[in-house]
């Protein structure tokens, strides 16, 4: 590439990165608001999460289109191609995380006006860890920081641990009182969605490692 073409290409990559971070911020907000809507039984907030998913989907399409145009028009090689490829993978995981946040918000609507069978303690903890993991792996992506990616993805182990606790506790509640089965099942789904969010964030962390080292590492073991 000539100097001016290289400069324009670098600018395009920088804009791409900014949009990925903007999408990440929208996704983080969706996670927080979805679980908060459940804990507060706030139907309005839950609906905001559901309505906001369309904007996240649209941004994913725009980023995807830009990535494909960069590949088609600039014919990037080696490291540049890996950057664009990593961006494409990241937005797929972010979109799926947003879908899970929407799924949680839909549970809030289904459970509207029902007294909670137990105070929500571990589920909000899972949500906080999931949000932190999403933010951490995106920071690692921006900085090109492999160690930050690895360290951040350790949060997924704690999310998994809390998921097992929530699962066992809700199963016990259902066994003791069959009238709780419907709501407990909804809460089990919420915990499962949060566990999946952690997995998708870990996928992003793995993508960062591949981007920086060219090596594939399984952080979900």
C-alpha positions as CSV (number, residue, x, y, z in Angstrom):
1,X,0.0,0.0,0.0
2,X,1.1,3.6,-0.7
3,X,1.4,6.0,2.3
4,X,-1.9,7.7,1.7
5,X,-3.7,4.4,1.0
6,X,-2.2,3.0,4.2
7,X,-3.3,6.0,6.2
8,X,-6.9,5.8,4.9
9,X,-6.9,2.0,5.6
10,X,-5.7,2.6,9.2
11,X,-8.4,5.2,9.7
12,X,-11.0,2.8,8.4
13,X,-9.7,0.2,10.9
14,X,-9.8,2.7,13.7
15,X,-13.4,3.6,12.9
16,X,-14.3,0.0,12.8
17,X,-12.8,-0.5,16.2
18,X,-14.8,2.5,17.6
19,X,-18.1,1.0,16.3
20,X,-17.3,-2.4,17.8
21,X,-16.8,-0.6,21.1
22,X,-20.0,1.3,20.7
23,X,-21.8,-2.0,20.1
24,X,-20.1,-3.5,23.1
25,X,-21.3,-0.6,25.3
26,X,-24.9,-1.0,24.1
27,X,-24.6,-4.7,24.9
28,X,-23.3,-4.1,28.4
29,X,-26.2,-1.7,29.1
30,X,-28.6,-4.4,27.8
31,X,-27.2,-7.0,30.2
32,X,-27.5,-4.7,33.2
33,X,-30.9,-3.4,32.4
34,X,-32.3,-6.8,31.7
35,X,-31.3,-8.3,35.1
36,X,-32.3,-5.1,36.9
37,X,-35.7,-5.2,35.2
38,X,-36.1,-8.7,36.5
39,X,-35.0,-7.9,40.1
40,X,-37.3,-4.8,40.2
41,X,-40.0,-6.5,38.1
42,X,-39.8,-3.4,36.0
43,X,-41.8,-4.1,32.8
44,X,-41.0,-0.7,31.2
45,X,-37.3,-1.3,31.6
46,X,-37.6,-4.8,30.2
47,X,-39.4,-3.5,27.2
48,X,-36.6,-0.9,26.6
49,X,-34.1,-3.8,26.4
50,X,-36.3,-5.7,23.9
51,X,-36.8,-2.6,21.8
52,X,-33.1,-1.7,21.9
53,X,-32.1,-5.0,20.4
54,X,-33.0,-3.8,17.0
55,X,-30.4,-1.0,17.1
56,X,-27.8,-3.5,18.1
57,X,-28.7,-5.8,15.2
58,X,-28.6,-2.9,12.8
59,X,-25.1,-1.8,14.0
60,X,-23.9,-5.4,13.6
61,X,-25.1,-5.3,10.0
62,X,-23.4,-2.0,9.3
63,X,-20.1,-3.2,10.8
64,X,-20.3,-6.5,8.9
65,X,-20.9,-4.5,5.6
66,X,-17.9,-2.3,6.3
67,X,-15.6,-5.3,7.1
68,X,-16.6,-7.0,3.8
69,X,-16.0,-3.8,1.8
70,X,-12.6,-3.4,3.4
71,X,-11.7,-6.9,2.4
72,X,-13.1,-6.5,-1.2
73,X,-11.6,-3.0,-1.9
74,X,-8.3,-3.0,0.1
75,X,-7.3,-6.7,-0.3
76,X,-5.6,-6.7,3.1
77,X,-3.0,-9.2,4.0
78,X,-1.7,-11.0,7.1
79,X,-2.2,-9.0,10.2
80,X,-4.7,-6.5,8.7
81,X,-6.9,-9.4,7.5
82,X,-6.7,-11.0,11.0
83,X,-7.9,-7.6,12.5
84,X,-10.9,-7.5,10.2
85,X,-11.7,-11.2,10.7
86,X,-11.5,-10.7,14.5
87,X,-13.9,-7.8,14.2
88,X,-16.4,-9.9,12.3
89,X,-16.2,-12.7,15.0
90,X,-16.6,-10.2,17.8
91,X,-19.8,-8.6,16.5
92,X,-21.3,-12.1,16.1
93,X,-20.7,-12.8,19.8
94,X,-21.9,-9.4,20.8
95,X,-25.1,-9.8,18.9
96,X,-25.7,-13.2,20.6
97,X,-25.0,-11.6,24.0
98,X,-27.6,-9.0,23.2
99,X,-30.1,-11.7,22.2
100,X,-29.6,-13.4,25.6
101,X,-30.2,-10.0,27.4
102,X,-33.4,-9.7,25.4
103,X,-34.4,-13.3,26.4
104,X,-33.9,-12.2,30.1
105,X,-36.1,-9.1,29.6
106,X,-38.8,-11.3,28.1
107,X,-38.7,-13.4,31.2
108,X,-39.4,-10.2,33.2
109,X,-42.5,-9.7,31.1
110,X,-43.7,-13.3,31.7
111,X,-43.2,-13.0,35.4
112,X,-44.8,-9.5,35.7
113,X,-46.6,-8.9,39.0
114,X,-45.6,-12.3,40.4
115,X,-43.9,-12.2,43.9
116,X,-40.4,-13.6,43.5
117,X,-40.0,-17.0,45.1
118,X,-36.6,-15.9,46.5
119,X,-34.5,-12.8,46.6
120,X,-32.2,-12.5,43.6
121,X,-28.7,-12.6,44.9
122,X,-26.5,-14.8,42.7
123,X,-28.2,-13.9,39.4
124,X,-27.3,-10.2,39.7
125,X,-23.7,-11.3,40.7
126,X,-23.6,-13.4,37.5
127,X,-24.8,-10.4,35.5
128,X,-22.2,-8.1,37.0
129,X,-19.4,-10.5,36.2
130,X,-20.7,-11.0,32.7
131,X,-20.8,-7.3,32.1
132,X,-17.3,-6.9,33.5
133,X,-16.1,-9.8,31.3
134,X,-17.6,-8.2,28.1
135,X,-16.0,-4.9,29.0
136,X,-12.6,-6.5,29.8
137,X,-12.3,-8.5,26.6
138,X,-13.2,-5.5,24.5
139,X,-10.5,-3.4,26.4
140,X,-8.1,-6.3,25.6
141,X,-9.1,-6.1,22.0
142,X,-8.5,-2.3,21.8
143,X,-5.1,-2.6,23.6
144,X,-4.0,-5.8,21.9
145,X,-3.4,-7.1,25.4
146,X,-3.3,-10.9,25.5
147,X,-2.7,-11.1,29.2
148,X,-5.7,-8.9,29.9
149,X,-7.8,-11.2,27.7
150,X,-6.7,-14.3,29.6
151,X,-7.2,-12.7,33.0
152,X,-10.6,-11.3,32.2
153,X,-11.8,-14.6,30.9
154,X,-11.2,-16.2,34.3
155,X,-14.4,-14.4,35.4
156,X,-16.2,-17.1,33.3
157,X,-15.2,-19.7,35.8
158,X,-16.9,-17.7,38.6
159,X,-20.0,-17.3,36.4
160,X,-20.1,-21.1,35.9
161,X,-19.7,-21.6,39.6
162,X,-22.6,-19.3,40.4
163,X,-24.7,-21.0,37.7
164,X,-24.3,-24.3,39.4
165,X,-25.3,-22.8,42.7
166,X,-28.4,-21.2,41.3
167,X,-29.3,-24.4,39.5
168,X,-29.0,-26.5,42.6
169,X,-30.9,-24.0,44.8
170,X,-33.8,-23.6,42.3
171,X,-34.1,-27.4,41.9
172,X,-34.3,-27.8,45.6
173,X,-37.0,-25.1,45.9
174,X,-39.0,-26.8,43.2
175,X,-38.7,-30.2,44.9
176,X,-40.0,-28.7,48.2
177,X,-42.8,-26.7,46.7
178,X,-44.2,-27.7,43.2
179,X,-46.1,-24.5,43.0
180,X,-42.8,-22.7,42.4
181,X,-41.9,-24.8,39.3
182,X,-43.0,-22.3,36.6
183,X,-41.2,-19.3,38.1
184,X,-38.1,-21.4,39.1
185,X,-37.9,-22.7,35.5
186,X,-37.9,-19.1,34.2
187,X,-35.1,-18.2,36.7
188,X,-33.1,-21.2,35.6
189,X,-33.4,-20.0,32.0
190,X,-32.1,-16.6,33.1
191,X,-29.1,-18.1,34.8
192,X,-28.5,-20.2,31.7
193,X,-28.6,-17.1,29.5
194,X,-26.0,-15.4,31.8
195,X,-23.8,-18.5,31.6
196,X,-24.0,-18.4,27.8
197,X,-23.1,-14.6,27.9
198,X,-20.0,-15.5,29.8
199,X,-19.1,-18.1,27.1
200,X,-19.6,-15.6,24.3
201,X,-17.4,-13.1,26.1
202,X,-14.7,-15.8,26.4
203,X,-15.0,-16.4,22.7
204,X,-14.1,-12.7,22.2
205,X,-11.1,-13.2,24.5
206,X,-10.0,-16.1,22.4
207,X,-10.3,-14.0,19.3
208,X,-8.1,-11.3,20.8
209,X,-5.4,-13.9,21.6
210,X,-5.6,-15.2,18.0
211,X,-5.5,-11.7,16.6
212,X,-2.3,-10.9,18.6
213,X,-0.5,-14.2,18.4
214,X,-1.9,-16.1,15.5
215,X,-2.5,-19.0,17.9
216,X,-5.9,-20.5,18.9
217,X,-6.4,-21.0,22.6
218,X,-9.3,-22.6,24.3
219,X,-10.2,-20.6,27.4
220,X,-13.5,-22.4,28.0
221,X,-11.8,-25.6,29.4
